[in-house]
Amino acid sequence: MGVLILTTLINITWLAIQNTFSDLDRRINWGR
């Protein structure tokens, strides 16, 4: 049970990080 919760938290965090980097890439591309 604890491992499942930990895995879910890691997946959510990873998705949030990917979304943040995608937004940064879009802003950098728009700035060009």
Biopython code that builds the backbone (N, CA, C, O; Angstrom):
import numpy as np
from Bio.PDB.StructureBuilder import StructureBuilder

atoms = [
    (1, "MET", "N", (0.844, -1.198, 0.000)),
    (1, "MET", "CA", (0.000, 0.000, 0.000)),
    (1, "MET", "C", (0.884, 1.254, 0.000)),
    (1, "MET", "O", (0.667, 2.170, -0.793)),
    (2, "GLY", "N", (1.879, 1.289, 0.894)),
    (2, "GLY", "CA", (2.766, 2.454, 0.956)),
    (2, "GLY", "C", (3.536, 2.663, -0.338)),
    (2, "GLY", "O", (3.744, 3.793, -0.780)),
    (3, "VAL", "N", (3.959, 1.537, -0.947)),
    (3, "VAL", "CA", (4.718, 1.635, -2.206)),
    (3, "VAL", "C", (3.836, 2.213, -3.301)),
    (3, "VAL", "O", (4.295, 3.020, -4.109)),
    (4, "LEU", "N", (2.568, 1.803, -3.333)),
    (4, "LEU", "CA", (1.644, 2.289, -4.359)),
    (4, "LEU", "C", (1.451, 3.796, -4.239)),
    (4, "LEU", "O", (1.460, 4.513, -5.240)),
    (5, "ILE", "N", (1.274, 4.273, -3.001)),
    (5, "ILE", "CA", (1.111, 5.716, -2.775)),
    (5, "ILE", "C", (2.374, 6.456, -3.201)),
    (5, "ILE", "O", (2.303, 7.505, -3.841)),
    (6, "LEU", "N", (3.529, 5.902, -2.841)),
    (6, "LEU", "CA", (4.808, 6.540, -3.187)),
    (6, "LEU", "C", (4.972, 6.615, -4.702)),
    (6, "LEU", "O", (5.381, 7.647, -5.234)),
    (7, "THR", "N", (4.655, 5.524, -5.396)),
    (7, "THR", "CA", (4.760, 5.503, -6.863)),
    (7, "THR", "C", (3.829, 6.535, -7.489)),
    (7, "THR", "O", (4.207, 7.228, -8.433)),
    (8, "THR", "N", (2.609, 6.636, -6.958)),
    (8, "THR", "CA", (1.639, 7.604, -7.484)),
    (8, "THR", "C", (2.161, 9.031, -7.300)),
    (8, "THR", "O", (2.072, 9.853, -8.212)),
    (9, "LEU", "N", (2.706, 9.317, -6.111)),
    (9, "LEU", "CA", (3.242, 10.660, -5.847)),
    (9, "LEU", "C", (4.385, 10.981, -6.802)),
    (9, "LEU", "O", (4.477, 12.095, -7.317)),
    (10, "ILE", "N", (5.259, 9.996, -7.039)),
    (10, "ILE", "CA", (6.389, 10.214, -7.951)),
    (10, "ILE", "C", (5.869, 10.480, -9.364)),
    (10, "ILE", "O", (6.375, 11.367, -10.052)),
    (11, "ASN", "N", (4.863, 9.720, -9.801)),
    (11, "ASN", "CA", (4.305, 9.913, -11.148)),
    (11, "ASN", "C", (3.695, 11.302, -11.284)),
    (11, "ASN", "O", (3.908, 11.974, -12.294)),
    (12, "ILE", "N", (2.934, 11.744, -10.272)),
    (12, "ILE", "CA", (2.305, 13.078, -10.314)),
    (12, "ILE", "C", (3.386, 14.159, -10.364)),
    (12, "ILE", "O", (3.287, 15.120, -11.127)),
    (13, "THR", "N", (4.426, 13.982, -9.529)),
    (13, "THR", "CA", (5.515, 14.971, -9.501)),
    (13, "THR", "C", (6.225, 15.024, -10.851)),
    (13, "THR", "O", (6.538, 16.105, -11.351)),
    (14, "TRP", "N", (6.480, 13.848, -11.443)),
    (14, "TRP", "CA", (7.169, 13.784, -12.736)),
    (14, "TRP", "C", (6.346, 14.471, -13.822)),
    (14, "TRP", "O", (6.887, 15.198, -14.655)),
    (15, "LEU", "N", (5.012, 14.230, -13.807)),
    (15, "LEU", "CA", (4.146, 14.872, -14.798)),
    (15, "LEU", "C", (4.164, 16.388, -14.607)),
    (15, "LEU", "O", (4.207, 17.138, -15.581)),
    (16, "ALA", "N", (4.130, 16.834, -13.363)),
    (16, "ALA", "CA", (4.158, 18.273, -13.080)),
    (16, "ALA", "C", (5.461, 18.891, -13.587)),
    (16, "ALA", "O", (5.448, 19.980, -14.160)),
    (17, "ILE", "N", (6.587, 18.199, -13.377)),
    (17, "ILE", "CA", (7.887, 18.700, -13.857)),
    (17, "ILE", "C", (7.886, 18.773, -15.379)),
    (17, "ILE", "O", (8.351, 19.759, -15.951)),
    (18, "GLN", "N", (7.361, 17.726, -16.048)),
    (18, "GLN", "CA", (7.323, 17.734, -17.522)),
    (18, "GLN", "C", (6.454, 18.880, -18.030)),
    (18, "GLN", "O", (6.809, 19.538, -19.008)),
    (19, "ASN", "N", (5.309, 19.126, -17.369)),
    (19, "ASN", "CA", (4.426, 20.216, -17.784)),
    (19, "ASN", "C", (5.126, 21.561, -17.619)),
    (19, "ASN", "O", (4.997, 22.442, -18.469)),
    (20, "THR", "N", (5.868, 21.716, -16.522)),
    (20, "THR", "CA", (6.581, 22.978, -16.280)),
    (20, "THR", "C", (7.621, 23.221, -17.370)),
    (20, "THR", "O", (7.727, 24.328, -17.898)),
    (21, "PHE", "N", (8.392, 22.178, -17.706)),
    (21, "PHE", "CA", (9.416, 22.341, -18.743)),
    (21, "PHE", "C", (8.781, 22.607, -20.097)),
    (21, "PHE", "O", (9.329, 23.372, -20.891)),
    (22, "SER", "N", (7.625, 21.986, -20.381)),
    (22, "SER", "CA", (6.935, 22.223, -21.652)),
    (22, "SER", "C", (6.515, 23.685, -21.744)),
    (22, "SER", "O", (6.658, 24.315, -22.792)),
    (23, "ASP", "N", (5.989, 24.226, -20.627)),
    (23, "ASP", "CA", (5.584, 25.637, -20.616)),
    (23, "ASP", "C", (6.798, 26.532, -20.840)),
    (23, "ASP", "O", (6.717, 27.509, -21.585)),
    (24, "LEU", "N", (7.931, 26.205, -20.198)),
    (24, "LEU", "CA", (9.141, 27.017, -20.367)),
    (24, "LEU", "C", (9.605, 26.964, -21.823)),
    (24, "LEU", "O", (9.988, 27.989, -22.386)),
    (25, "ASP", "N", (9.575, 25.781, -22.436)),
    (25, "ASP", "CA", (9.987, 25.647, -23.839)),
    (25, "ASP", "C", (9.087, 26.500, -24.728)),
    (25, "ASP", "O", (9.569, 27.159, -25.650)),
    (26, "ARG", "N", (7.775, 26.490, -24.454)),
    (26, "ARG", "CA", (6.847, 27.282, -25.269)),
    (26, "ARG", "C", (7.155, 28.767, -25.132)),
    (26, "ARG", "O", (7.166, 29.493, -26.126)),
    (27, "ARG", "N", (7.406, 29.228, -23.903)),
    (27, "ARG", "CA", (7.694, 30.650, -23.690)),
    (27, "ARG", "C", (8.983, 31.050, -24.393)),
    (27, "ARG", "O", (9.066, 32.125, -24.988)),
    (28, "ILE", "N", (9.992, 30.181, -24.324)),
    (28, "ILE", "CA", (11.275, 30.489, -24.982)),
    (28, "ILE", "C", (11.065, 30.561, -26.501)),
    (28, "ILE", "O", (11.589, 31.455, -27.165)),
    (29, "ASN", "N", (10.299, 29.617, -27.037)),
    (29, "ASN", "CA", (10.057, 29.603, -28.486)),
    (29, "ASN", "C", (9.258, 30.838, -28.906)),
    (29, "ASN", "O", (9.534, 31.426, -29.951)),
    (30, "TRP", "N", (8.261, 31.238, -28.093)),
    (30, "TRP", "CA", (7.464, 32.427, -28.430)),
    (30, "TRP", "C", (8.361, 33.670, -28.407)),
    (30, "TRP", "O", (8.180, 34.591, -29.204)),
    (31, "GLY", "N", (9.334, 33.684, -27.481)),
    (31, "GLY", "CA", (10.205, 34.859, -27.348)),
    (31, "GLY", "C", (11.098, 35.072, -28.562)),
    (31, "GLY", "O", (11.577, 36.182, -28.795)),
    (32, "ARG", "N", (11.327, 33.995, -29.349)),
    (32, "ARG", "CA", (12.245, 34.132, -30.486)),
    (32, "ARG", "C", (11.625, 34.892, -31.635)),
    (32, "ARG", "O", (12.271, 35.091, -32.664)),
]
sb = StructureBuilder()
sb.init_structure("model")
sb.init_model(0)
sb.init_chain("A")
sb.init_seg("    ")
for serial, (resi, resn, name, xyz) in enumerate(atoms, 1):
    if name == "N":
        sb.init_residue(resn, " ", resi, " ")
    sb.init_atom(name, np.array(xyz, "f"), 0.0, 1.0, " ", f" {name:<3s}", serial, name[0])
structure = sb.get_structure()
